[in-house]
Amino acid sequence: MQRVSLAGLGAIALIVTVPFAGQIPGVANVWHSGIAVAQNIKTQAQIQLRLEAEKQVLTKDQQGKQSQKWEALKGQVVVQPGDVLRYTLNAENKSDRPVKNLTLNQPIPKGMIYVLKSASVTDNAKITYSIDGGRNFVENPTIQVTLPNGKVETQPAPAKAYTNLRLQLPLVIAKSTVKATYQVQVR
């Protein structure tokens, strides 16, 4: 059985785009509840980002009823093909001013497949997806498929084609937190 080490899957880059001249001084190790800060020097608006990962654990009781729980991943963790991980991204506006038009781009880690329709976010954020490494984002990615009869048809992109997801937050109120979650499965 093949084993995949999360530490060996590469660093998960968290790219924050804000419409003002913000900067990210650094992104901490996400496997240790890392934190990144986006700050507008002029107005002192500040967003603190925290990315956490959990592994789905399925168990059966004595009657054979299956239940699910999520176990926090800490340090170097080994996962197996087929394991499902849930990422939680918290964006906290620590300032006393609202932040407008915040965009958060999250790549799907190498060796993982996005679990379709698993993304959710609090507030009125828009979720879009990329299948081309983050160059283009749409709500429902599609691909062109050539059928056996030679006809080309547009179909929904398969889960394995997803490379990134983007959260567009029109407004993050002062002293509030926006929470987004999504799931991936180990290849």
Solvent accessible surface area in square Angstrom, and as a share of the most:
residue,aa,sasa,rsa
1,M,198,0.88
2,Q,122,0.54
3,R,161,0.59
4,V,23,0.13
5,S,47,0.31
6,L,3,0.02
7,A,53,0.41
8,G,66,0.63
9,L,30,0.15
10,G,43,0.41
11,A,106,0.82
12,I,15,0.08
13,A,53,0.41
14,L,12,0.06
15,I,93,0.47
16,V,20,0.11
17,T,71,0.41
18,V,20,0.12
19,P,86,0.54
20,F,53,0.22
21,A,90,0.70
22,G,25,0.24
23,Q,127,0.57
24,I,57,0.29
25,P,115,0.72
26,G,39,0.38
27,V,65,0.38
28,A,51,0.39
29,N,83,0.42
30,V,13,0.08
31,W,31,0.11
32,H,114,0.51
33,S,44,0.29
34,G,7,0.07
35,I,59,0.30
36,A,2,0.01
37,V,35,0.20
38,A,2,0.02
39,Q,46,0.20
40,N,18,0.09
41,I,116,0.59
42,K,184,0.78
43,T,44,0.26
44,Q,100,0.45
45,A,6,0.04
46,Q,51,0.23
47,I,1,0.01
48,Q,34,0.15
49,L,1,0.01
50,R,83,0.30
51,L,2,0.01
52,E,59,0.27
53,A,6,0.05
54,E,39,0.17
55,K,47,0.20
56,Q,39,0.17
57,V,35,0.20
58,L,95,0.47
59,T,67,0.39
60,K,145,0.62
61,D,72,0.37
62,Q,181,0.80
63,Q,153,0.68
64,G,45,0.43
65,K,146,0.62
66,Q,95,0.42
67,S,64,0.41
68,Q,100,0.44
69,K,114,0.48
70,W,46,0.16
71,E,88,0.40
72,A,61,0.47
73,L,14,0.07
74,K,148,0.63
75,G,26,0.25
76,Q,154,0.69
77,V,28,0.16
78,V,71,0.41
79,V,0,0.00
80,Q,44,0.19
81,P,48,0.30
82,G,38,0.37
83,D,28,0.14
84,V,25,0.14
85,L,0,0.00
86,R,62,0.23
87,Y,1,0.00
88,T,13,0.08
89,L,6,0.03
90,N,32,0.16
91,A,1,0.01
92,E,60,0.27
93,N,0,0.00
94,K,86,0.37
95,S,11,0.07
96,D,109,0.56
97,R,119,0.43
98,P,70,0.44
99,V,3,0.01
100,K,126,0.53
101,N,91,0.47
102,L,0,0.00
103,T,22,0.13
104,L,2,0.01
105,N,17,0.09
106,Q,2,0.01
107,P,30,0.19
108,I,17,0.09
109,P,13,0.08
110,K,165,0.70
111,G,27,0.26
112,M,5,0.02
113,I,43,0.22
114,Y,3,0.01
115,V,47,0.27
116,L,83,0.41
117,K,193,0.82
118,S,22,0.14
119,A,18,0.14
120,S,61,0.39
121,V,30,0.17
122,T,67,0.39
123,D,99,0.51
124,N,113,0.58
125,A,19,0.14
126,K,98,0.42
127,I,34,0.17
128,T,8,0.05
129,Y,28,0.11
130,S,1,0.01
131,I,56,0.28
132,D,36,0.19
133,G,51,0.49
134,G,24,0.23
135,R,186,0.68
136,N,99,0.51
137,F,33,0.14
138,V,78,0.45
139,E,97,0.44
140,N,120,0.62
141,P,5,0.03
142,T,68,0.39
143,I,55,0.28
144,Q,122,0.54
145,V,44,0.25
146,T,95,0.55
147,L,46,0.23
148,P,147,0.92
149,N,120,0.62
150,G,50,0.48
151,K,124,0.53
152,V,88,0.50
153,E,65,0.29
154,T,75,0.44
155,Q,58,0.26
156,P,112,0.71
157,A,4,0.03
158,P,52,0.33
159,A,23,0.18
160,K,128,0.54
161,A,28,0.21
162,Y,25,0.09
163,T,46,0.27
164,N,16,0.08
165,L,3,0.02
166,R,57,0.21
167,L,5,0.02
168,Q,65,0.29
169,L,2,0.01
170,P,59,0.37
171,L,73,0.37
172,V,1,0.00
173,I,112,0.57
174,A,26,0.20
175,K,144,0.61
176,S,35,0.23
177,T,69,0.40
178,V,4,0.03
179,K,95,0.40
180,A,6,0.05
181,T,25,0.15
182,Y,5,0.02
183,Q,45,0.20
184,V,0,0.00
185,Q,70,0.31
186,V,3,0.02
187,R,127,0.46
